[in-house]
Amino acid sequence: MNLSPYEHFDRNEWFITIGIICTYTFSYFLPSKLKAEVTFLLFLWGFSVAKFWDFTLGGGVFDFYDVNDSPHYDVFDFVSYFLYAPFSYFFIYFYEVFGIKAKKSRNLCSRLGCNSYRS
């Protein structure tokens, strides 16, 4: 992985920087509902999934898109993956806060004939 320095610091880099500051600040000030280990794993999951799908869809033989200013992989392309990390945490956090139940999936599973579902 060759990281080249960014060409010029413009709106793309500012958006990534401000987005990272806002999402991490918001996640820091949320009341803790999950253990620190789970929080770390959720952040790692969000980072890993974003990086995996970005390289799966946008890298390799077929170059479908460019992320920032240049077609080269630069520092802010890597930094942008940290913007995705808090959203996996937010998903599970609000799932726990709102107390979402699995009633619909149980009905769907019973309609599909899944006998292994246990409530």
N, C-alpha and C positions, 0 to 999 in steps of 0.2 A: 504494500500500500504506500504509494508515493504521495505525500502531502505537499502541495506547493503553496506558497504564501498567496493570500488573496491579492487580486489585481488592484482594486481600490475599494475603500470603505464607503459604501453608499447605503441606499434604503434597504436592501436585502439584509445586509449585516446588522443594521440598526434594528430591523424587525426581529431578527433572531435573538439579538442581545436583550432587547426589551421584553420579548416573549419569554425568554428563559428567566429573567429576573422576576417577572410577574407570576409565572406559574410556580416557581420554587418558593417565592414569598407567600403566595396563597396556600400552598401545601404546608408550609412551615407553621402558619398561624391557625390552621385547622386544629380543632381538639383531637387529640390522639385516640383513635378507636381501635387501631391495629397495633400489634407488636412491632418493635423496631426491625426485627428480622423479616417479618412479612412485608413491611414497608420497603425495606431495601430490595427484597426480591421482586416486588411489584415495579419498582423503578428500573431495576435491571431487565425485567421482562419487557417493559415499554421501550427501552433503548434497543434491546436485542431484536425485537420484532420489527421495529422501524428500520434498523440497519439491514436485517435479513431481506425484507421485502423491497427495500430500495435497491439492493444489489441484485436481487432476483429479477425485478422488472426493469431496472434502468441500467444494469451493467452487463458485462459479458459480451457476447457476440452481437446482440442487438442493442443499440444505444437509443432507447426510446425518448429520453428527455435529459435535460441539463437542470441541475438543482439551482444553482446560483448564477453568477455572472459569466462563468466560463465553462467550457466543456471538460476542463480538467478538474480533478478531485483536489479541492483546496481545504484549508483549515476550517473554514466556516461550514463546509459540507459535513465535516465530522462533528462540529459543534452543534449543528442543527439537530442531530439525533438526540441530544440532551433535551430538546424541546418536547419530544414525544414521551419521555420517561414519566413525567407526573400524571399523564392522562390515564395510564393503567391503574395508578393509585387512586385517582379521582373516581374511576368507574367502580372499583371495589369499595371505596370509602362511602360513596353515596348509596351504593347497594346496601351496605350495612346500616347507614343512618336512616334511610327511608324504610327499612325493614321489608324489602321486597320478598315476597314468597314465591314459591315455585309451583303455584296452582295451575297456571296455564301450561307449563311444560309437562305436568303430571297428566293433564287431560290430553294433551297432544300425544304423550307417550302411550296412554291407554288406547287412544284411537289407532295408533300405529301397531299395536299389539306387542309392546315391550313388556315382557313379564318380569324382567329383572329389576324394575323400579320399585324401591321400597321407601315409604315415607317415614 
